[in-house]
Amino acid sequence: MTAPRGAVEDYLPHRPPMLLIDEIVDTTVTGVVCRTTIRPDCVFATDGIVHPTAMIEIVAQACAICAGTQTRGGNAPRAGMLVACKEASFAVDSFAVGDELTIVVEKLVDQPPMTAFAGTVVRDGASCVTMQLSVVGGQP
């Protein structure tokens, strides 16, 4: 593992309220570990509850961070587009404001302009969501 490289804002074009990742914990040659806390102003929260499908966007942002830490080279973040969610498994019915989440992303296939990632969302040490996402763009 390598040290995290800069602030989340350095790797995502998103800004609040759509900036959903709080910090980059670690990076590897093929992956990234990020953390976030679901806040009361989360755009996906209704009455303090977040549906697990919102994790697709959170994992997609971690994928963008992964791509950026590996390829950006000092350039501004470029917009990418989520084009497929090949698989998704939700082991929980909901998340709540205050939940602390760890997001782990690993690059599976990199064939520009498309990259496939596996993502996992962990809460309290338990895997809550797993998915495979494909994205295009986002590379410098």
Backbone as a chain_set.jsonl record, in Angstrom:
{"seq": "MTAPRGAVEDYLPHRPPMLLIDEIVDTTVTGVVCRTTIRPDCVFATDGIVHPTAMIEIVAQACAICAGTQTRGGNAPRAGMLVACKEASFAVDSFAVGDELTIVVEKLVDQPPMTAFAGTVVRDGASCVTMQLSVVGGQP", "coords": {"N": [[0.838, -1.178, 0.0], [0.377, 2.286, -0.611], [0.945, 5.68, 0.435], [-1.859, 7.874, 1.07], [-2.846, 10.264, -1.404], [-3.201, 13.414, -1.272], [-6.072, 15.655, -0.96], [-9.554, 14.725, -1.058], [-11.001, 16.396, -2.762], [-9.11, 16.965, -4.659], [-9.301, 14.965, -6.488], [-11.853, 14.619, -7.413], [-14.454, 16.084, -9.364], [-16.665, 16.854, -8.021], [-18.545, 18.807, -5.652], [-19.73, 19.873, -2.423], [-23.278, 19.672, -2.253], [-22.815, 17.146, -3.314], [-20.375, 15.91, -2.999], [-19.352, 13.101, -1.634], [-17.482, 11.53, -0.347], [-15.306, 11.486, 2.398], [-12.562, 11.109, 3.095], [-9.394, 9.933, 1.839], [-8.049, 6.951, 2.621], [-6.115, 5.013, 1.996], [-4.032, 3.94, -0.737], [-3.403, 1.723, -3.488], [-1.638, -0.009, -6.1], [-3.702, -0.919, -7.663], [-6.032, -0.128, -6.408], [-8.14, 1.568, -3.927], [-8.823, 2.821, -0.665], [-11.36, 4.367, 1.025], [-13.061, 6.674, 3.256], [-16.144, 7.649, 4.766], [-18.686, 9.563, 6.425], [-22.102, 9.39, 6.93], [-23.932, 12.22, 6.682], [-26.272, 14.601, 8.155], [-27.11, 16.361, 6.133], [-26.914, 14.903, 3.824], [-27.587, 14.261, 0.444], [-29.011, 12.032, -0.212], [-30.403, 11.27, 2.004], [-33.392, 10.661, 3.725], [-35.476, 11.586, 6.183], [-33.411, 10.881, 7.929], [-32.549, 8.435, 7.009], [-30.846, 6.407, 4.619], [-31.176, 4.899, 1.537], [-29.837, 1.78, 0.466], [-29.108, 1.699, -2.251], [-28.009, 4.145, -2.791], [-25.38, 3.842, -2.343], [-24.212, 3.184, -4.703], [-23.478, 5.576, -5.979], [-21.633, 6.52, -4.089], [-19.636, 4.532, -4.177], [-18.948, 4.86, -6.861], [-17.751, 7.389, -6.756], [-15.504, 6.736, -5.233], [-14.278, 5.07, -7.097], [-13.564, 6.967, -9.03], [-11.688, 8.4, -7.573], [-9.781, 6.4, -7.259], [-8.976, 6.003, -9.952], [-7.941, 8.537, -10.416], [-5.809, 8.776, -8.556], [-4.021, 7.109, -9.657], [-3.492, 7.978, -12.242], [-3.606, 10.727, -12.695], [-1.508, 12.697, -12.387], [-1.083, 15.412, -11.545], [-2.857, 16.902, -13.034], [-6.046, 18.576, -13.399], [-9.081, 17.145, -12.04], [-10.969, 15.014, -14.192], [-14.167, 14.684, -15.653], [-15.937, 11.676, -15.396], [-18.053, 8.952, -16.422], [-20.516, 6.919, -15.089], [-21.372, 3.894, -16.43], [-22.369, 1.362, -16.174], [-23.758, -0.901, -13.832], [-22.88, -3.778, -13.082], [-23.219, -5.871, -11.248], [-24.83, -5.984, -8.089], [-25.062, -6.258, -4.636], [-26.926, -6.148, -1.768], [-26.681, -6.216, 1.604], [-27.972, -5.036, 3.648], [-30.875, -3.197, 4.737], [-30.96, -0.473, 4.957], [-29.095, 2.579, 5.522], [-27.96, 4.902, 8.022], [-28.033, 8.333, 9.112], [-25.024, 9.383, 10.469], [-23.763, 6.942, 10.323], [-20.623, 5.449, 9.871], [-18.657, 4.758, 7.148], [-16.581, 2.54, 5.303], [-15.061, 2.432, 2.216], [-14.049, 0.272, -0.212], [-12.267, -0.149, -3.117], [-11.373, -1.878, -6.036], [-9.569, -2.099, -9.03], [-10.643, -3.937, -11.763], [-10.602, -4.437, -14.57], [-8.937, -2.677, -17.07], [-9.463, -1.123, -19.833], [-9.116, 1.294, -21.742], [-11.533, 3.317, -23.359], [-12.89, 2.42, -21.106], [-13.238, 1.304, -17.731], [-13.436, -1.253, -15.332], [-14.583, -1.842, -12.038], [-14.475, -3.352, -8.774], [-16.402, -2.918, -5.918], [-16.772, -2.403, -2.401], [-18.744, -1.728, 0.422], [-18.322, -1.086, 3.758], [-19.585, -1.307, 7.025], [-19.201, -0.84, 10.435], [-17.328, -2.949, 10.491], [-18.54, -4.933, 8.989], [-19.36, -6.24, 5.812], [-21.542, -4.552, 3.772], [-22.496, -3.816, 1.277], [-21.821, -4.892, -1.993], [-20.467, -4.519, -5.243], [-20.1, -4.308, -8.85], [-18.822, -1.945, -10.975], [-18.806, -0.148, -14.052], [-17.009, 2.34, -15.716], [-16.566, 5.168, -17.881], [-14.217, 7.444, -19.332], [-12.788, 10.096, -17.326], [-10.096, 9.773, -17.213], [-6.923, 11.379, -17.577]], "CA": [[0.0, 0.0, 0.0], [1.088, 3.551, -0.648], [0.294, 6.724, 1.226], [-2.881, 8.635, 0.368], [-2.273, 11.36, -2.173], [-3.961, 14.654, -1.342], [-7.45, 15.759, -0.508], [-10.587, 14.154, -1.93], [-11.349, 17.403, -3.775], [-8.09, 16.947, -5.707], [-9.551, 13.861, -7.405], [-13.247, 14.603, -7.854], [-15.004, 17.389, -9.742], [-17.826, 17.09, -7.166], [-18.484, 19.71, -4.507], [-20.94, 19.682, -1.613], [-23.629, 18.524, -1.422], [-22.604, 15.868, -4.015], [-19.107, 15.321, -2.605], [-19.821, 12.136, -0.638], [-16.342, 10.857, 0.277], [-14.627, 12.39, 3.328], [-11.105, 11.012, 3.102], [-8.671, 8.825, 1.22], [-7.32, 6.27, 3.689], [-4.951, 4.326, 1.455], [-4.069, 3.621, -2.166], [-2.511, 0.678, -3.978], [-1.469, 0.067, -7.549], [-4.979, -1.217, -8.325], [-7.213, 0.162, -5.608], [-8.18, 2.665, -2.978], [-9.7, 2.698, 0.492], [-11.86, 5.691, 1.41], [-14.002, 6.693, 4.37], [-17.113, 8.741, 4.823], [-19.743, 9.504, 7.427], [-23.36, 9.911, 6.387], [-24.266, 13.454, 7.397], [-27.694, 14.974, 8.083], [-27.416, 17.055, 4.879], [-26.688, 13.994, 2.694], [-28.654, 14.417, -0.545], [-29.764, 10.786, -0.31], [-31.052, 10.991, 3.293], [-34.787, 11.035, 3.944], [-35.781, 11.318, 7.587], [-32.26, 10.269, 8.566], [-32.296, 7.103, 6.437], [-30.319, 6.376, 3.261], [-31.402, 3.618, 0.874], [-28.534, 1.221, 0.083], [-28.746, 1.972, -3.651], [-27.194, 5.367, -2.818], [-23.973, 3.435, -2.284], [-23.683, 3.145, -6.076], [-22.796, 6.855, -6.196], [-20.471, 6.605, -3.197], [-18.604, 3.667, -4.755], [-18.507, 5.495, -8.108], [-16.801, 8.44, -6.401], [-14.259, 6.065, -4.854], [-13.666, 4.632, -8.36], [-12.937, 8.15, -9.634], [-10.486, 8.678, -6.779], [-8.831, 5.355, -7.632], [-8.44, 6.339, -11.275], [-7.167, 9.766, -10.304], [-4.551, 8.589, -7.826], [-3.12, 6.31, -10.488], [-3.213, 8.502, -13.573], [-3.824, 12.159, -12.878], [-0.236, 13.381, -12.615], [-1.147, 16.85, -11.311], [-3.903, 17.553, -13.817], [-7.348, 18.727, -12.749], [-9.919, 15.957, -12.238], [-11.84, 15.019, -15.369], [-15.443, 14.008, -15.438], [-16.163, 10.346, -15.936], [-19.469, 8.609, -16.415], [-20.896, 5.564, -14.714], [-22.147, 3.357, -17.549], [-23.004, 0.081, -15.859], [-23.631, -1.552, -12.534], [-23.04, -5.156, -13.539], [-23.753, -6.643, -10.131], [-24.937, -5.274, -6.812], [-25.625, -7.075, -3.571], [-27.187, -5.306, -0.602], [-26.911, -7.052, 2.77], [-28.702, -4.242, 4.634], [-32.047, -2.508, 4.199], [-30.762, 0.974, 4.965], [-28.024, 3.208, 6.286], [-28.517, 5.996, 8.806], [-27.183, 9.475, 9.399], [-24.066, 9.044, 11.514], [-23.018, 5.728, 9.982], [-19.283, 5.601, 9.312], [-18.495, 3.744, 6.108], [-15.31, 2.356, 4.612], [-15.319, 2.039, 0.835], [-12.871, -0.371, -0.792], [-12.437, -0.286, -4.568], [-10.27, -2.509, -6.765], [-9.701, -2.098, -10.487], [-10.695, -5.293, -12.309], [-10.221, -4.403, -15.983], [-8.683, -1.319, -17.551], [-9.36, -1.097, -21.287], [-9.621, 2.628, -22.084], [-11.912, 4.313, -22.361], [-13.708, 1.844, -20.031], [-12.585, 0.624, -16.618], [-14.369, -1.956, -14.44], [-14.155, -1.853, -10.644], [-15.25, -4.024, -7.733], [-16.488, -2.044, -4.757], [-17.392, -2.918, -1.191], [-19.018, -0.751, 1.472], [-18.243, -1.75, 5.055], [-20.054, -0.55, 8.189], [-18.932, -1.561, 11.682], [-16.575, -4.171, 10.217], [-19.314, -5.894, 8.19], [-19.63, -5.883, 4.418], [-22.968, -4.25, 3.6], [-22.811, -3.677, -0.142], [-20.768, -5.197, -2.962], [-20.923, -4.23, -6.611], [-19.145, -4.099, -9.929], [-19.196, -0.78, -11.762], [-17.984, 0.197, -15.215], [-17.008, 3.766, -15.969], [-15.801, 5.656, -19.02], [-13.669, 8.78, -19.095], [-12.148, 10.331, -16.05], [-8.645, 9.666, -17.357], [-6.369, 12.606, -18.154]], "C": [[0.887, 1.246, 0.0], [0.31, 4.578, 0.157], [-0.803, 7.402, 0.403], [-2.254, 9.854, -0.3], [-3.234, 12.537, -2.238], [-5.382, 14.543, -0.852], [-8.401, 15.163, -1.533], [-10.916, 15.118, -3.07], [-10.33, 17.462, -4.906], [-8.403, 15.921, -6.788], [-10.967, 13.8, -7.953], [-13.679, 15.994, -8.296], [-16.199, 17.778, -8.865], [-17.512, 18.091, -6.059], [-19.751, 19.5, -3.702], [-22.151, 20.306, -2.311], [-23.369, 17.167, -2.095], [-21.236, 15.243, -3.741], [-19.391, 14.408, -1.411], [-18.714, 11.38, 0.082], [-15.624, 11.877, 1.167], [-13.113, 12.323, 3.245], [-10.606, 9.79, 2.336], [-7.815, 8.218, 2.322], [-6.032, 5.66, 3.163], [-5.145, 4.109, -0.038], [-3.107, 2.477, -2.439], [-2.356, 0.874, -5.473], [-2.811, -0.126, -8.255], [-6.208, -0.818, -7.52], [-7.072, 1.344, -4.682], [-9.117, 2.29, -1.83], [-10.072, 4.117, 0.907], [-12.783, 5.55, 2.607], [-14.955, 7.857, 4.219], [-18.067, 8.505, 5.978], [-20.993, 10.08, 6.797], [-23.814, 11.07, 7.272], [-25.755, 13.792, 7.246], [-28.075, 15.663, 6.773], [-27.157, 16.195, 3.641], [-27.878, 14.081, 1.734], [-29.515, 13.164, -0.678], [-30.529, 10.448, 0.969], [-32.489, 11.519, 3.306], [-35.136, 10.609, 5.36], [-34.66, 10.538, 8.272], [-31.862, 8.908, 8.033], [-31.808, 7.25, 4.993], [-30.534, 4.976, 2.697], [-30.054, 3.077, 0.39], [-28.156, 1.461, -1.377], [-27.95, 3.271, -3.794], [-25.708, 5.036, -2.788], [-23.37, 3.314, -3.679], [-22.926, 4.433, -6.362], [-21.552, 6.972, -5.321], [-19.327, 5.74, -3.733], [-18.086, 4.274, -6.057], [-17.514, 6.623, -7.816], [-15.467, 7.845, -5.952], [-13.528, 5.539, -6.097], [-12.945, 5.796, -9.031], [-11.657, 8.517, -8.885], [-9.398, 7.667, -7.131], [-8.173, 5.68, -8.969], [-7.533, 7.563, -11.189], [-5.841, 9.592, -9.594], [-3.532, 7.833, -8.672], [-2.696, 7.017, -11.764], [-3.187, 10.012, -13.7], [-2.556, 12.948, -13.127], [-0.302, 14.885, -12.476], [-2.196, 17.582, -12.115], [-5.19, 17.662, -13.016], [-8.177, 17.471, -12.983], [-10.801, 16.115, -13.465], [-13.095, 14.241, -15.054], [-15.442, 12.643, -16.106], [-17.651, 10.063, -15.861], [-19.651, 7.149, -16.049], [-21.778, 5.024, -15.837], [-22.816, 2.028, -17.233], [-22.756, -0.288, -14.404], [-23.942, -3.013, -12.812], [-23.668, -6.037, -12.47], [-23.873, -5.72, -8.939], [-25.617, -6.197, -5.816], [-25.727, -6.209, -2.325], [-27.553, -6.193, 0.58], [-27.661, -6.316, 3.87], [-29.879, -3.555, 3.945], [-31.86, -1.002, 4.121], [-29.485, 1.333, 5.711], [-28.656, 4.384, 7.012], [-27.508, 7.129, 8.93], [-26.312, 9.109, 10.6], [-23.275, 7.783, 11.232], [-21.663, 6.107, 9.385], [-19.032, 4.435, 8.373], [-17.064, 3.73, 5.583], [-15.639, 1.821, 3.231], [-14.012, 1.503, 0.252], [-13.159, -0.625, -2.266], [-11.181, -0.918, -5.154], [-10.566, -2.482, -8.254], [-9.656, -3.538, -10.97], [-10.14, -5.35, -13.725], [-10.036, -2.953, -16.385], [-8.421, -1.38, -19.048], [-9.953, 0.223, -21.762], [-10.427, 2.598, -23.365], [-12.706, 3.744, -21.179], [-12.829, 1.147, -18.994], [-13.662, -0.01, -15.75], [-13.746, -2.046, -13.053], [-15.05, -2.764, -9.824], [-15.236, -3.107, -6.529], [-17.21, -2.716, -3.607], [-17.584, -1.767, -0.216], [-19.116, -1.525, 2.785], [-18.734, -0.792, 6.142], [-19.82, -1.407, 9.428], [-18.255, -2.913, 11.437], [-17.297, -5.204, 9.371], [-19.536, -5.36, 6.78], [-21.135, -5.726, 4.23], [-23.398, -4.225, 2.144], [-21.592, -4.104, -0.947], [-21.33, -4.933, -4.348], [-19.756, -4.214, -7.577], [-19.672, -2.951, -10.775], [-18.26, -0.64, -12.947], [-18.141, 1.679, -15.47], [-16.226, 4.064, -17.245], [-15.331, 7.06, -18.701], [-12.982, 8.865, -17.76], [-10.633, 10.214, -16.093], [-8.133, 10.965, -17.958], [-6.036, 12.427, -19.617]], "O": [[1.992, 1.246, 0.541], [-0.847, 4.358, 0.513], [-0.693, 7.495, -0.82], [-1.26, 10.401, 0.179], [-4.012, 12.638, -3.187], [-5.833, 13.493, -0.395], [-8.095, 15.103, -2.724], [-11.087, 14.696, -4.214], [-10.639, 17.951, -5.993], [-7.844, 15.985, -7.883], [-11.251, 13.016, -8.858], [-13.308, 16.984, -7.665], [-16.692, 18.902, -8.955], [-16.377, 18.205, -5.598], [-20.746, 19.004, -4.231], [-22.031, 21.379, -2.903], [-23.675, 16.132, -1.503], [-20.968, 14.139, -4.214], [-19.641, 14.888, -0.305], [-18.992, 10.654, 1.036], [-15.363, 13.002, 0.739], [-12.442, 13.352, 3.315], [-11.291, 8.775, 2.21], [-6.956, 8.892, 2.89], [-4.982, 5.77, 3.795], [-6.27, 4.095, -0.538], [-2.126, 2.284, -1.72], [-2.892, 1.827, -6.039], [-3.035, 0.438, -9.325], [-7.327, -1.141, -7.918], [-6.047, 2.025, -4.648], [-10.075, 1.538, -2.01], [-9.201, 4.962, 1.114], [-13.232, 4.451, 2.935], [-14.633, 8.893, 3.637], [-18.229, 7.378, 6.447], [-20.945, 11.15, 6.19], [-24.047, 10.899, 8.469], [-26.413, 13.321, 6.318], [-29.223, 15.572, 6.339], [-27.178, 16.709, 2.523], [-29.032, 13.987, 2.155], [-30.628, 13.23, -1.2], [-31.232, 9.438, 1.014], [-32.753, 12.667, 2.946], [-35.097, 9.425, 5.696], [-34.914, 9.65, 9.086], [-30.934, 8.288, 8.551], [-32.29, 8.101, 4.245], [-30.126, 3.986, 3.304], [-29.209, 3.855, -0.053], [-26.969, 1.428, -1.704], [-27.286, 3.476, -4.81], [-24.876, 5.861, -3.166], [-22.148, 3.339, -3.827], [-21.836, 4.389, -6.932], [-20.524, 7.473, -5.775], [-18.175, 6.173, -3.739], [-16.887, 4.203, -6.326], [-16.542, 6.794, -8.551], [-14.411, 8.397, -6.262], [-12.298, 5.558, -6.144], [-11.837, 5.63, -9.542], [-10.661, 8.9, -9.499], [-8.232, 8.031, -7.284], [-6.949, 5.635, -9.092], [-6.478, 7.608, -11.822], [-4.845, 10.198, -9.989], [-2.329, 7.911, -8.428], [-1.646, 6.697, -12.321], [-2.775, 10.527, -14.739], [-2.538, 13.804, -14.012], [0.371, 15.588, -13.229], [-2.409, 18.775, -11.9], [-5.393, 16.916, -12.058], [-8.007, 16.797, -14.0], [-11.314, 17.198, -13.746], [-13.083, 13.274, -14.293], [-14.997, 12.491, -17.243], [-18.414, 10.848, -15.299], [-19.021, 6.262, -16.625], [-22.808, 5.615, -16.161], [-23.729, 1.609, -17.944], [-21.696, -0.022, -13.838], [-25.097, -3.438, -12.785], [-24.545, -6.851, -12.76], [-23.096, -4.775, -8.798], [-26.624, -6.835, -6.125], [-24.744, -5.614, -1.882], [-28.597, -6.845, 0.576], [-27.958, -6.898, 4.914], [-29.876, -3.358, 2.73], [-32.513, -0.328, 3.325], [-28.89, 0.52, 6.418], [-29.754, 4.818, 6.665], [-26.297, 6.917, 8.863], [-26.798, 8.594, 11.607], [-22.224, 7.568, 11.835], [-21.572, 6.969, 8.511], [-19.175, 3.273, 8.753], [-16.427, 4.773, 5.44], [-16.406, 0.867, 3.093], [-12.999, 2.202, 0.228], [-14.166, -1.239, -2.618], [-10.063, -0.537, -4.807], [-11.674, -2.802, -8.686], [-8.736, -4.281, -10.627], [-9.311, -6.203, -14.043], [-10.871, -2.101, -16.081], [-7.302, -1.654, -19.482], [-11.123, 0.291, -22.138], [-10.053, 1.939, -24.336], [-13.156, 4.511, -20.327], [-11.834, 0.499, -19.318], [-14.682, 0.617, -15.463], [-12.548, -2.293, -12.907], [-16.23, -2.933, -10.129], [-14.19, -2.577, -6.156], [-18.14, -3.497, -3.81], [-16.696, -0.932, -0.048], [-19.882, -2.48, 2.909], [-18.352, 0.377, 6.175], [-20.206, -2.576, 9.457], [-18.572, -3.901, 12.099], [-16.727, -6.251, 9.063], [-19.855, -4.188, 6.583], [-21.904, -6.65, 4.495], [-24.533, -4.573, 1.818], [-20.465, -3.726, -0.627], [-22.525, -5.104, -4.59], [-18.593, -4.12, -7.184], [-20.815, -2.973, -11.233], [-17.076, -0.967, -12.864], [-19.249, 2.216, -15.447], [-15.338, 3.306, -17.635], [-15.948, 7.776, -17.913], [-12.64, 7.856, -17.143], [-9.959, 10.524, -15.11], [-8.825, 11.59, -18.762], [-5.559, 13.362, -20.26]]}, "num_chains": 1, "name": "protein.A"}
